[in-house]
Amino acid sequence: MPEPRAVHRGTTGLLSVLLVIIGVALIVRTIAAGGGALAFGLLMGVLFIAAGLGRIYINQRLAARAPRER
């Protein structure tokens, strides 16, 4: 059975990737609908991508610092 910390780290990674995918979809949808440079969907897409990439970065850093278990 996987350790709870490993499950938490895995689900955090999965949700982070989903945030990035949603952000890209928001940007594509906004551009396809003719949104401008300051369109709400474009700004939200950039924020979703930034949040997802930030979570991935922090998750990777914490995983590298965690003690290795055998």
PQR file of N, CA, C, O and H, with PARSE charges and radii, in Angstrom:
ATOM      1  N   MET A   1       0.846  -1.175   0.000 -0.4000 1.5000
ATOM      2  CA  MET A   1       0.000   0.000   0.000 -0.0000 2.0000
ATOM      3  C   MET A   1       0.893   1.240   0.000  0.5500 1.7000
ATOM      4  O   MET A   1       1.837   1.320   0.785 -0.5500 1.4000
ATOM      5  N   PRO A   2       0.600   2.214  -0.878 -0.5600 1.5000
ATOM      6  CA  PRO A   2       1.443   3.414  -0.924  0.2800 2.0000
ATOM      7  C   PRO A   2       1.286   4.257   0.341  0.5500 1.7000
ATOM      8  O   PRO A   2       0.251   4.255   1.007 -0.5500 1.4000
ATOM      9  N   GLU A   3       2.337   4.957   0.627 -0.4000 1.5000
ATOM     10  CA  GLU A   3       2.348   5.824   1.796 -0.0000 2.0000
ATOM     11  C   GLU A   3       1.427   7.034   1.552  0.5500 1.7000
ATOM     12  O   GLU A   3       1.344   7.515   0.423 -0.5500 1.4000
ATOM     13  H   GLU A   3       3.178   4.959   0.087  0.4000 1.0000
ATOM     14  N   PRO A   4       0.738   7.529   2.583 -0.5600 1.5000
ATOM     15  CA  PRO A   4      -0.164   8.677   2.392  0.2800 2.0000
ATOM     16  C   PRO A   4       0.532   9.890   1.790  0.5500 1.7000
ATOM     17  O   PRO A   4      -0.057  10.605   0.980 -0.5500 1.4000
ATOM     18  N   ARG A   5       1.768  10.124   2.176 -0.4000 1.5000
ATOM     19  CA  ARG A   5       2.503  11.277   1.628 -0.0000 2.0000
ATOM     20  C   ARG A   5       2.718  11.115   0.120  0.5500 1.7000
ATOM     21  O   ARG A   5       2.637  12.089  -0.629 -0.5500 1.4000
ATOM     22  H   ARG A   5       2.247   9.543   2.834  0.4000 1.0000
ATOM     23  N   ALA A   6       2.990   9.896  -0.318 -0.4000 1.5000
ATOM     24  CA  ALA A   6       3.184   9.634  -1.745 -0.0000 2.0000
ATOM     25  C   ALA A   6       1.882   9.811  -2.510  0.5500 1.7000
ATOM     26  O   ALA A   6       1.883  10.321  -3.631 -0.5500 1.4000
ATOM     27  H   ALA A   6       3.056   9.105   0.290  0.4000 1.0000
ATOM     28  N   VAL A   7       0.780   9.396  -1.917 -0.4000 1.5000
ATOM     29  CA  VAL A   7      -0.531   9.581  -2.553 -0.0000 2.0000
ATOM     30  C   VAL A   7      -0.841  11.063  -2.663  0.5500 1.7000
ATOM     31  O   VAL A   7      -1.323  11.527  -3.697 -0.5500 1.4000
ATOM     32  H   VAL A   7       0.779   8.981  -1.007  0.4000 1.0000
ATOM     33  N   HIS A   8      -0.566  11.806  -1.603 -0.4000 1.5000
ATOM     34  CA  HIS A   8      -0.811  13.253  -1.610 -0.0000 2.0000
ATOM     35  C   HIS A   8       0.031  13.939  -2.676  0.5500 1.7000
ATOM     36  O   HIS A   8      -0.462  14.798  -3.408 -0.5500 1.4000
ATOM     37  H   HIS A   8      -0.175  11.429  -0.763  0.4000 1.0000
ATOM     38  N   ARG A   9       1.296  13.559  -2.761 -0.4000 1.5000
ATOM     39  CA  ARG A   9       2.188  14.152  -3.757 -0.0000 2.0000
ATOM     40  C   ARG A   9       1.708  13.841  -5.173  0.5500 1.7000
ATOM     41  O   ARG A   9       1.762  14.696  -6.057 -0.5500 1.4000
ATOM     42  H   ARG A   9       1.695  12.861  -2.166  0.4000 1.0000
ATOM     43  N   GLY A  10       1.238  12.612  -5.379 -0.4000 1.5000
ATOM     44  CA  GLY A  10       0.752  12.222  -6.707 -0.0000 2.0000
ATOM     45  C   GLY A  10      -0.509  12.951  -7.113  0.5500 1.7000
ATOM     46  O   GLY A  10      -0.634  13.397  -8.254 -0.5500 1.4000
ATOM     47  H   GLY A  10       1.193  11.917  -4.661  0.4000 1.0000
ATOM     48  N   THR A  11      -1.453  13.077  -6.180 -0.4000 1.5000
ATOM     49  CA  THR A  11      -2.690  13.781  -6.517 -0.0000 2.0000
ATOM     50  C   THR A  11      -2.449  15.278  -6.692  0.5500 1.7000
ATOM     51  O   THR A  11      -3.112  15.926  -7.502 -0.5500 1.4000
ATOM     52  H   THR A  11      -1.352  12.715  -5.254  0.4000 1.0000
ATOM     53  N   THR A  12      -1.502  15.826  -5.934 -0.4000 1.5000
ATOM     54  CA  THR A  12      -1.154  17.233  -6.129 -0.0000 2.0000
ATOM     55  C   THR A  12      -0.592  17.445  -7.529  0.5500 1.7000
ATOM     56  O   THR A  12      -0.935  18.417  -8.202 -0.5500 1.4000
ATOM     57  H   THR A  12      -0.963  15.300  -5.276  0.4000 1.0000
ATOM     58  N   GLY A  13       0.266  16.542  -7.961 -0.4000 1.5000
ATOM     59  CA  GLY A  13       0.819  16.632  -9.314 -0.0000 2.0000
ATOM     60  C   GLY A  13      -0.254  16.524 -10.381  0.5500 1.7000
ATOM     61  O   GLY A  13      -0.238  17.267 -11.363 -0.5500 1.4000
ATOM     62  H   GLY A  13       0.545  15.753  -7.414  0.4000 1.0000
ATOM     63  N   LEU A  14      -1.181  15.604 -10.192 -0.4000 1.5000
ATOM     64  CA  LEU A  14      -2.261  15.418 -11.158 -0.0000 2.0000
ATOM     65  C   LEU A  14      -3.143  16.658 -11.245  0.5500 1.7000
ATOM     66  O   LEU A  14      -3.467  17.112 -12.342 -0.5500 1.4000
ATOM     67  H   LEU A  14      -1.194  15.001  -9.395  0.4000 1.0000
ATOM     68  N   LEU A  15      -3.529  17.203 -10.110 -0.4000 1.5000
ATOM     69  CA  LEU A  15      -4.371  18.405 -10.116 -0.0000 2.0000
ATOM     70  C   LEU A  15      -3.623  19.606 -10.683  0.5500 1.7000
ATOM     71  O   LEU A  15      -4.235  20.481 -11.296 -0.5500 1.4000
ATOM     72  H   LEU A  15      -3.265  16.834  -9.219  0.4000 1.0000
ATOM     73  N   SER A  16      -2.327  19.657 -10.488 -0.4000 1.5000
ATOM     74  CA  SER A  16      -1.535  20.749 -11.041 -0.0000 2.0000
ATOM     75  C   SER A  16      -1.514  20.685 -12.569  0.5500 1.7000
ATOM     76  O   SER A  16      -1.651  21.703 -13.247 -0.5500 1.4000
ATOM     77  H   SER A  16      -1.830  18.947  -9.990  0.4000 1.0000
ATOM     78  N   VAL A  17      -1.341  19.487 -13.089 -0.4000 1.5000
ATOM     79  CA  VAL A  17      -1.368  19.311 -14.546 -0.0000 2.0000
ATOM     80  C   VAL A  17      -2.749  19.681 -15.092  0.5500 1.7000
ATOM     81  O   VAL A  17      -2.848  20.290 -16.157 -0.5500 1.4000
ATOM     82  H   VAL A  17      -1.230  18.660 -12.538  0.4000 1.0000
ATOM     83  N   LEU A  18      -3.807  19.321 -14.377 -0.4000 1.5000
ATOM     84  CA  LEU A  18      -5.153  19.696 -14.806 -0.0000 2.0000
ATOM     85  C   LEU A  18      -5.335  21.209 -14.819  0.5500 1.7000
ATOM     86  O   LEU A  18      -6.005  21.739 -15.706 -0.5500 1.4000
ATOM     87  H   LEU A  18      -3.727  18.825 -13.511  0.4000 1.0000
ATOM     88  N   LEU A  19      -4.753  21.910 -13.857 -0.4000 1.5000
ATOM     89  CA  LEU A  19      -4.816  23.373 -13.859 -0.0000 2.0000
ATOM     90  C   LEU A  19      -4.163  23.943 -15.113  0.5500 1.7000
ATOM     91  O   LEU A  19      -4.702  24.865 -15.724 -0.5500 1.4000
ATOM     92  H   LEU A  19      -4.209  21.479 -13.137  0.4000 1.0000
ATOM     93  N   VAL A  20      -3.021  23.410 -15.498 -0.4000 1.5000
ATOM     94  CA  VAL A  20      -2.330  23.881 -16.700 -0.0000 2.0000
ATOM     95  C   VAL A  20      -3.186  23.609 -17.938  0.5500 1.7000
ATOM     96  O   VAL A  20      -3.302  24.468 -18.812 -0.5500 1.4000
ATOM     97  H   VAL A  20      -2.583  22.660 -15.002  0.4000 1.0000
ATOM     98  N   ILE A  21      -3.778  22.428 -18.015 -0.4000 1.5000
ATOM     99  CA  ILE A  21      -4.621  22.077 -19.174 -0.0000 2.0000
ATOM    100  C   ILE A  21      -5.834  22.990 -19.252  0.5500 1.7000
ATOM    101  O   ILE A  21      -6.191  23.450 -20.337 -0.5500 1.4000
ATOM    102  H   ILE A  21      -3.684  21.730 -17.305  0.4000 1.0000
ATOM    103  N   ILE A  22      -6.469  23.258 -18.127 -0.4000 1.5000
ATOM    104  CA  ILE A  22      -7.621  24.164 -18.113 -0.0000 2.0000
ATOM    105  C   ILE A  22      -7.194  25.563 -18.542  0.5500 1.7000
ATOM    106  O   ILE A  22      -7.915  26.230 -19.285 -0.5500 1.4000
ATOM    107  H   ILE A  22      -6.179  22.885 -17.246  0.4000 1.0000
ATOM    108  N   GLY A  23      -6.028  26.012 -18.080 -0.4000 1.5000
ATOM    109  CA  GLY A  23      -5.530  27.323 -18.473 -0.0000 2.0000
ATOM    110  C   GLY A  23      -5.310  27.426 -19.975  0.5500 1.7000
ATOM    111  O   GLY A  23      -5.679  28.424 -20.594 -0.5500 1.4000
ATOM    112  H   GLY A  23      -5.443  25.470 -17.477  0.4000 1.0000
ATOM    113  N   VAL A  24      -4.711  26.400 -20.559 -0.4000 1.5000
ATOM    114  CA  VAL A  24      -4.486  26.393 -22.009 -0.0000 2.0000
ATOM    115  C   VAL A  24      -5.823  26.398 -22.745  0.5500 1.7000
ATOM    116  O   VAL A  24      -5.984  27.101 -23.743 -0.5500 1.4000
ATOM    117  H   VAL A  24      -4.412  25.589 -20.057  0.4000 1.0000
ATOM    118  N   ALA A  25      -6.781  25.612 -22.250 -0.4000 1.5000
ATOM    119  CA  ALA A  25      -8.105  25.570 -22.880 -0.0000 2.0000
ATOM    120  C   ALA A  25      -8.792  26.937 -22.802  0.5500 1.7000
ATOM    121  O   ALA A  25      -9.438  27.361 -23.761 -0.5500 1.4000
ATOM    122  H   ALA A  25      -6.650  25.042 -21.440  0.4000 1.0000
ATOM    123  N   LEU A  26      -8.658  27.620 -21.677 -0.4000 1.5000
ATOM    124  CA  LEU A  26      -9.239  28.955 -21.541 -0.0000 2.0000
ATOM    125  C   LEU A  26      -8.634  29.927 -22.551  0.5500 1.7000
ATOM    126  O   LEU A  26      -9.347  30.715 -23.172 -0.5500 1.4000
ATOM    127  H   LEU A  26      -8.133  27.275 -20.898  0.4000 1.0000
ATOM    128  N   ILE A  27      -7.325  29.864 -22.706 -0.4000 1.5000
ATOM    129  CA  ILE A  27      -6.665  30.756 -23.653 -0.0000 2.0000
ATOM    130  C   ILE A  27      -7.092  30.456 -25.082  0.5500 1.7000
ATOM    131  O   ILE A  27      -7.412  31.369 -25.844 -0.5500 1.4000
ATOM    132  H   ILE A  27      -6.746  29.224 -22.201  0.4000 1.0000
ATOM    133  N   VAL A  28      -7.098  29.176 -25.446 -0.4000 1.5000
ATOM    134  CA  VAL A  28      -7.497  28.788 -26.804 -0.0000 2.0000
ATOM    135  C   VAL A  28      -8.934  29.202 -27.077  0.5500 1.7000
ATOM    136  O   VAL A  28      -9.233  29.737 -28.145 -0.5500 1.4000
ATOM    137  H   VAL A  28      -6.839  28.435 -24.827  0.4000 1.0000
ATOM    138  N   ARG A  29      -9.819  28.962 -26.128 -0.4000 1.5000
ATOM    139  CA  ARG A  29     -11.238  29.314 -26.300 -0.0000 2.0000
ATOM    140  C   ARG A  29     -11.420  30.820 -26.430  0.5500 1.7000
ATOM    141  O   ARG A  29     -12.223  31.279 -27.242 -0.5500 1.4000
ATOM    142  H   ARG A  29      -9.576  28.528 -25.260  0.4000 1.0000
ATOM    143  N   THR A  30     -10.690  31.582 -25.647 -0.4000 1.5000
ATOM    144  CA  THR A  30     -10.812  33.036 -25.693 -0.0000 2.0000
ATOM    145  C   THR A  30     -10.309  33.581 -27.024  0.5500 1.7000
ATOM    146  O   THR A  30     -10.936  34.453 -27.626 -0.5500 1.4000
ATOM    147  H   THR A  30     -10.037  31.209 -24.988  0.4000 1.0000
ATOM    148  N   ILE A  31      -9.173  33.062 -27.477 -0.4000 1.5000
ATOM    149  CA  ILE A  31      -8.635  33.531 -28.762 -0.0000 2.0000
ATOM    150  C   ILE A  31      -9.554  33.124 -29.904  0.5500 1.7000
ATOM    151  O   ILE A  31      -9.757  33.901 -30.836 -0.5500 1.4000
ATOM    152  H   ILE A  31      -8.663  32.354 -26.989  0.4000 1.0000
ATOM    153  N   ALA A  32     -10.113  31.919 -29.846 -0.4000 1.5000
ATOM    154  CA  ALA A  32     -11.020  31.452 -30.894 -0.0000 2.0000
ATOM    155  C   ALA A  32     -12.294  32.292 -30.950  0.5500 1.7000
ATOM    156  O   ALA A  32     -12.895  32.458 -32.011 -0.5500 1.4000
ATOM    157  H   ALA A  32      -9.948  31.288 -29.088  0.4000 1.0000
ATOM    158  N   ALA A  33     -12.699  32.822 -29.789 -0.4000 1.5000
ATOM    159  CA  ALA A  33     -13.908  33.651 -29.750 -0.0000 2.0000
ATOM    160  C   ALA A  33     -13.608  35.109 -30.094  0.5500 1.7000
ATOM    161  O   ALA A  33     -14.518  35.937 -30.100 -0.5500 1.4000
ATOM    162  H   ALA A  33     -12.211  32.688 -28.927  0.4000 1.0000
ATOM    163  N   GLY A  34     -12.360  35.430 -30.377 -0.4000 1.5000
ATOM    164  CA  GLY A  34     -11.998  36.780 -30.778 -0.0000 2.0000
ATOM    165  C   GLY A  34     -11.662  37.700 -29.626  0.5500 1.7000
ATOM    166  O   GLY A  34     -11.773  38.919 -29.754 -0.5500 1.4000
ATOM    167  H   GLY A  34     -11.620  34.757 -30.372  0.4000 1.0000
ATOM    168  N   GLY A  35     -11.254  37.138 -28.503 -0.4000 1.5000
ATOM    169  CA  GLY A  35     -10.906  37.952 -27.342 -0.0000 2.0000
ATOM    170  C   GLY A  35      -9.636  38.748 -27.565  0.5500 1.7000
ATOM    171  O   GLY A  35      -8.727  38.300 -28.264 -0.5500 1.4000
ATOM    172  H   GLY A  35     -11.164  36.147 -28.399  0.4000 1.0000
ATOM    173  N   GLY A  36      -9.573  39.913 -26.977 -0.4000 1.5000
ATOM    174  CA  GLY A  36      -8.409  40.776 -27.104 -0.0000 2.0000
ATOM    175  C   GLY A  36      -7.338  40.422 -26.091  0.5500 1.7000
ATOM    176  O   GLY A  36      -7.421  39.410 -25.395 -0.5500 1.4000
ATOM    177  H   GLY A  36     -10.311  40.277 -26.409  0.4000 1.0000
ATOM    178  N   ALA A  37      -6.315  41.294 -26.024 -0.4000 1.5000
ATOM    179  CA  ALA A  37      -5.168  41.047 -25.161 -0.0000 2.0000
ATOM    180  C   ALA A  37      -5.534  41.103 -23.684  0.5500 1.7000
ATOM    181  O   ALA A  37      -4.868  40.465 -22.868 -0.5500 1.4000
ATOM    182  H   ALA A  37      -6.247  42.116 -26.589  0.4000 1.0000
ATOM    183  N   LEU A  38      -6.567  41.845 -23.320 -0.4000 1.5000
ATOM    184  CA  LEU A  38      -6.969  41.953 -21.920 -0.0000 2.0000
ATOM    185  C   LEU A  38      -8.301  41.262 -21.637  0.5500 1.7000
ATOM    186  O   LEU A  38      -8.999  41.606 -20.683 -0.5500 1.4000
ATOM    187  H   LEU A  38      -7.108  42.363 -23.983  0.4000 1.0000
ATOM    188  N   ALA A  39      -8.642  40.291 -22.468 -0.4000 1.5000
ATOM    189  CA  ALA A  39      -9.893  39.561 -22.268 -0.0000 2.0000
ATOM    190  C   ALA A  39      -9.826  38.761 -20.965  0.5500 1.7000
ATOM    191  O   ALA A  39      -8.766  38.271 -20.576 -0.5500 1.4000
ATOM    192  H   ALA A  39      -8.075  40.011 -23.243  0.4000 1.0000
ATOM    193  N   PHE A  40     -10.959  38.640 -20.309 -0.4000 1.5000
ATOM    194  CA  PHE A  40     -11.030  37.951 -19.026 -0.0000 2.0000
ATOM    195  C   PHE A  40     -10.557  36.506 -19.146  0.5500 1.7000
ATOM    196  O   PHE A  40      -9.809  36.034 -18.290 -0.5500 1.4000
ATOM    197  H   PHE A  40     -11.821  39.038 -20.625  0.4000 1.0000
ATOM    198  N   GLY A  41     -10.973  35.804 -20.175 -0.4000 1.5000
ATOM    199  CA  GLY A  41     -10.581  34.407 -20.364 -0.0000 2.0000
ATOM    200  C   GLY A  41      -9.086  34.251 -20.556  0.5500 1.7000
ATOM    201  O   GLY A  41      -8.495  33.279 -20.085 -0.5500 1.4000
ATOM    202  H   GLY A  41     -11.582  36.188 -20.870  0.4000 1.0000
ATOM    203  N   LEU A  42      -8.468  35.203 -21.246 -0.4000 1.5000
ATOM    204  CA  LEU A  42      -7.023  35.152 -21.456 -0.0000 2.0000
ATOM    205  C   LEU A  42      -6.284  35.356 -20.133  0.5500 1.7000
ATOM    206  O   LEU A  42      -5.336  34.632 -19.830 -0.5500 1.4000
ATOM    207  H   LEU A  42      -8.948  35.992 -21.629  0.4000 1.0000
ATOM    208  N   LEU A  43      -6.714  36.328 -19.359 -0.4000 1.5000
ATOM    209  CA  LEU A  43      -6.086  36.571 -18.065 -0.0000 2.0000
ATOM    210  C   LEU A  43      -6.273  35.398 -17.120  0.5500 1.7000
ATOM    211  O   LEU A  43      -5.338  35.011 -16.419 -0.5500 1.4000
ATOM    212  H   LEU A  43      -7.484  36.916 -19.605  0.4000 1.0000
ATOM    213  N   MET A  44      -7.463  34.832 -17.095 -0.4000 1.5000
ATOM    214  CA  MET A  44      -7.708  33.677 -16.231 -0.0000 2.0000
ATOM    215  C   MET A  44      -6.888  32.471 -16.683  0.5500 1.7000
ATOM    216  O   MET A  44      -6.388  31.717 -15.847 -0.5500 1.4000
ATOM    217  H   MET A  44      -8.222  35.146 -17.665  0.4000 1.0000
ATOM    218  N   GLY A  45      -6.743  32.281 -17.988 -0.4000 1.5000
ATOM    219  CA  GLY A  45      -5.932  31.191 -18.512 -0.0000 2.0000
ATOM    220  C   GLY A  45      -4.485  31.310 -18.076  0.5500 1.7000
ATOM    221  O   GLY A  45      -3.866  30.326 -17.671 -0.5500 1.4000
ATOM    222  H   GLY A  45      -7.149  32.893 -18.667  0.4000 1.0000
ATOM    223  N   VAL A  46      -3.945  32.522 -18.160 -0.4000 1.5000
ATOM    224  CA  VAL A  46      -2.563  32.741 -17.737 -0.0000 2.0000
ATOM    225  C   VAL A  46      -2.430  32.473 -16.241  0.5500 1.7000
ATOM    226  O   VAL A  46      -1.441  31.878 -15.813 -0.5500 1.4000
ATOM    227  H   VAL A  46      -4.448  33.321 -18.489  0.4000 1.0000
ATOM    228  N   LEU A  47      -3.402  32.898 -15.441 -0.4000 1.5000
ATOM    229  CA  LEU A  47      -3.345  32.666 -13.999 -0.0000 2.0000
ATOM    230  C   LEU A  47      -3.454  31.177 -13.661  0.5500 1.7000
ATOM    231  O   LEU A  47      -2.770  30.693 -12.759 -0.5500 1.4000
ATOM    232  H   LEU A  47      -4.205  33.381 -15.789  0.4000 1.0000
ATOM    233  N   PHE A  48      -4.312  30.449 -14.385 -0.4000 1.5000
ATOM    234  CA  PHE A  48      -4.425  29.006 -14.156 -0.0000 2.0000
ATOM    235  C   PHE A  48      -3.106  28.309 -14.477  0.5500 1.7000
ATOM    236  O   PHE A  48      -2.655  27.443 -13.727 -0.5500 1.4000
ATOM    237  H   PHE A  48      -4.868  30.842 -15.118  0.4000 1.0000
ATOM    238  N   ILE A  49      -2.490  28.691 -15.597 -0.4000 1.5000
ATOM    239  CA  ILE A  49      -1.211  28.079 -15.973 -0.0000 2.0000
ATOM    240  C   ILE A  49      -0.146  28.398 -14.933  0.5500 1.7000
ATOM    241  O   ILE A  49       0.623  27.522 -14.538 -0.5500 1.4000
ATOM    242  H   ILE A  49      -2.856  29.394 -16.207  0.4000 1.0000
ATOM    243  N   ALA A  50      -0.101  29.646 -14.490 -0.4000 1.5000
ATOM    244  CA  ALA A  50       0.895  30.034 -13.487 -0.0000 2.0000
ATOM    245  C   ALA A  50       0.682  29.261 -12.183  0.5500 1.7000
ATOM    246  O   ALA A  50       1.645  28.802 -11.569 -0.5500 1.4000
ATOM    247  H   ALA A  50      -0.726  30.358 -14.811  0.4000 1.0000
ATOM    248  N   ALA A  51      -0.565  29.117 -11.766 -0.4000 1.5000
ATOM    249  CA  ALA A  51      -0.851  28.376 -10.533 -0.0000 2.0000
ATOM    250  C   ALA A  51      -0.446  26.909 -10.678  0.5500 1.7000
ATOM    251  O   ALA A  51       0.167  26.345  -9.771 -0.5500 1.4000
ATOM    252  H   ALA A  51      -1.348  29.490 -12.265  0.4000 1.0000
ATOM    253  N   GLY A  52      -0.782  26.292 -11.801 -0.4000 1.5000
ATOM    254  CA  GLY A  52      -0.428  24.889 -12.016 -0.0000 2.0000
ATOM    255  C   GLY A  52       1.070  24.671 -12.073  0.5500 1.7000
ATOM    256  O   GLY A  52       1.587  23.734 -11.464 -0.5500 1.4000
ATOM    257  H   GLY A  52      -1.280  26.750 -12.537  0.4000 1.0000
ATOM    258  N   LEU A  53       1.779  25.535 -12.803 -0.4000 1.5000
ATOM    259  CA  LEU A  53       3.229  25.388 -12.901 -0.0000 2.0000
ATOM    260  C   LEU A  53       3.899  25.669 -11.560  0.5500 1.7000
ATOM    261  O   LEU A  53       4.894  25.031 -11.216 -0.5500 1.4000
ATOM    262  H   LEU A  53       1.360  26.296 -13.298  0.4000 1.0000
ATOM    263  N   GLY A  54       3.363  26.615 -10.808 -0.4000 1.5000
ATOM    264  CA  GLY A  54       3.908  26.890  -9.480 -0.0000 2.0000
ATOM    265  C   GLY A  54       3.753  25.705  -8.549  0.5500 1.7000
ATOM    266  O   GLY A  54       4.668  25.367  -7.798 -0.5500 1.4000
ATOM    267  H   GLY A  54       2.555  27.134 -11.088  0.4000 1.0000
ATOM    268  N   ARG A  55       2.585  25.076  -8.602 -0.4000 1.5000
ATOM    269  CA  ARG A  55       2.352  23.904  -7.762 -0.0000 2.0000
ATOM    270  C   ARG A  55       3.258  22.742  -8.170  0.5500 1.7000
ATOM    271  O   ARG A  55       3.762  22.016  -7.313 -0.5500 1.4000
ATOM    272  H   ARG A  55       1.841  25.351  -9.212  0.4000 1.0000
ATOM    273  N   ILE A  56       3.463  22.568  -9.465 -0.4000 1.5000
ATOM    274  CA  ILE A  56       4.357  21.504  -9.942 -0.0000 2.0000
ATOM    275  C   ILE A  56       5.778  21.770  -9.456  0.5500 1.7000
ATOM    276  O   ILE A  56       6.458  20.855  -8.990 -0.5500 1.4000
ATOM    277  H   ILE A  56       3.054  23.158 -10.161  0.4000 1.0000
ATOM    278  N   TYR A  57       6.228  23.016  -9.563 -0.4000 1.5000
ATOM    279  CA  TYR A  57       7.576  23.381  -9.136 -0.0000 2.0000
ATOM    280  C   TYR A  57       7.767  23.109  -7.644  0.5500 1.7000
ATOM    281  O   TYR A  57       8.758  22.500  -7.243 -0.5500 1.4000
ATOM    282  H   TYR A  57       5.676  23.759  -9.941  0.4000 1.0000
ATOM    283  N   ILE A  58       6.824  23.559  -6.833 -0.4000 1.5000
ATOM    284  CA  ILE A  58       6.932  23.360  -5.384 -0.0000 2.0000
ATOM    285  C   ILE A  58       6.864  21.873  -5.037  0.5500 1.7000
ATOM    286  O   ILE A  58       7.605  21.401  -4.175 -0.5500 1.4000
ATOM    287  H   ILE A  58       6.019  24.054  -7.159  0.4000 1.0000
ATOM    288  N   ASN A  59       5.986  21.143  -5.700 -0.4000 1.5000
ATOM    289  CA  ASN A  59       5.866  19.702  -5.453 -0.0000 2.0000
ATOM    290  C   ASN A  59       7.181  18.984  -5.766  0.5500 1.7000
ATOM    291  O   ASN A  59       7.594  18.093  -5.024 -0.5500 1.4000
ATOM    292  H   ASN A  59       5.385  21.526  -6.400  0.4000 1.0000
ATOM    293  N   GLN A  60       7.836  19.368  -6.857 -0.4000 1.5000
ATOM    294  CA  GLN A  60       9.108  18.760  -7.227 -0.0000 2.0000
ATOM    295  C   GLN A  60      10.191  19.102  -6.207  0.5500 1.7000
ATOM    296  O   GLN A  60      10.990  18.244  -5.832 -0.5500 1.4000
ATOM    297  H   GLN A  60       7.501  20.093  -7.460  0.4000 1.0000
ATOM    298  N   ARG A  61      10.214  20.347  -5.765 -0.4000 1.5000
ATOM    299  CA  ARG A  61      11.227  20.767  -4.778 -0.0000 2.0000
ATOM    300  C   ARG A  61      11.041  20.023  -3.462  0.5500 1.7000
ATOM    301  O   ARG A  61      12.015  19.574  -2.858 -0.5500 1.4000
ATOM    302  H   ARG A  61       9.565  21.044  -6.070  0.4000 1.0000
ATOM    303  N   LEU A  62       9.799  19.891  -3.015 -0.4000 1.5000
ATOM    304  CA  LEU A  62       9.542  19.191  -1.764 -0.0000 2.0000
ATOM    305  C   LEU A  62       9.865  17.704  -1.882  0.5500 1.7000
ATOM    306  O   LEU A  62      10.350  17.093  -0.930 -0.5500 1.4000
ATOM    307  H   LEU A  62       9.008  20.255  -3.505  0.4000 1.0000
ATOM    308  N   ALA A  63       9.596  17.121  -3.052 -0.4000 1.5000
ATOM    309  CA  ALA A  63       9.903  15.702  -3.242 -0.0000 2.0000
ATOM    310  C   ALA A  63      11.406  15.474  -3.227  0.5500 1.7000
ATOM    311  O   ALA A  63      11.870  14.440  -2.746 -0.5500 1.4000
ATOM    312  H   ALA A  63       9.202  17.617  -3.826  0.4000 1.0000
ATOM    313  N   ALA A  64      12.174  16.428  -3.750 -0.4000 1.5000
ATOM    314  CA  ALA A  64      13.625  16.285  -3.770 -0.0000 2.0000
ATOM    315  C   ALA A  64      14.215  16.420  -2.367  0.5500 1.7000
ATOM    316  O   ALA A  64      15.240  15.807  -2.070 -0.5500 1.4000
ATOM    317  H   ALA A  64      11.797  17.268  -4.141  0.4000 1.0000
ATOM    318  N   ARG A  65      13.587  17.207  -1.507 -0.4000 1.5000
ATOM    319  CA  ARG A  65      14.089  17.422  -0.151 -0.0000 2.0000
ATOM    320  C   ARG A  65      13.646  16.357   0.824  0.5500 1.7000
ATOM    321  O   ARG A  65      14.247  16.201   1.887 -0.5500 1.4000
ATOM    322  H   ARG A  65      12.754  17.705  -1.748  0.4000 1.0000
ATOM    323  N   ALA A  66      12.593  15.613   0.478 -0.4000 1.5000
ATOM    324  CA  ALA A  66      12.051  14.603   1.395 -0.0000 2.0000
ATOM    325  C   ALA A  66      13.060  13.461   1.558  0.5500 1.7000
ATOM    326  O   ALA A  66      13.771  13.102   0.619 -0.5500 1.4000
ATOM    327  H   ALA A  66      12.105  15.739  -0.385  0.4000 1.0000
ATOM    328  N   PRO A  67      13.103  12.915   2.743 -0.5600 1.5000
ATOM    329  CA  PRO A  67      14.006  11.770   2.952  0.2800 2.0000
ATOM    330  C   PRO A  67      13.537  10.566   2.131  0.5500 1.7000
ATOM    331  O   PRO A  67      12.343  10.279   2.042 -0.5500 1.4000
ATOM    332  N   ARG A  68      14.486   9.887   1.548 -0.4000 1.5000
ATOM    333  CA  ARG A  68      14.177   8.697   0.737 -0.0000 2.0000
ATOM    334  C   ARG A  68      13.854   7.533   1.654  0.5500 1.7000
ATOM    335  O   ARG A  68      14.551   7.286   2.638 -0.5500 1.4000
ATOM    336  H   ARG A  68      15.456  10.121   1.620  0.4000 1.0000
ATOM    337  N   GLU A  69      12.785   6.819   1.318 -0.4000 1.5000
ATOM    338  CA  GLU A  69      12.423   5.633   2.104 -0.0000 2.0000
ATOM    339  C   GLU A  69      12.646   4.392   1.245  0.5500 1.7000
ATOM    340  O   GLU A  69      12.493   4.432   0.024 -0.5500 1.4000
ATOM    341  H   GLU A  69      12.219   7.019   0.518  0.4000 1.0000
ATOM    342  N   ARG A  70      13.004   3.309   1.890 -0.4000 1.5000
ATOM    343  CA  ARG A  70      13.301   2.085   1.147 -0.0000 2.0000
ATOM    344  C   ARG A  70      12.147   1.161   1.132  0.5500 1.7000
ATOM    345  O   ARG A  70      12.229   0.080   0.548 -0.5500 1.4000
ATOM    346  H   ARG A  70      13.129   3.277   2.882  0.4000 1.0000
TER
END
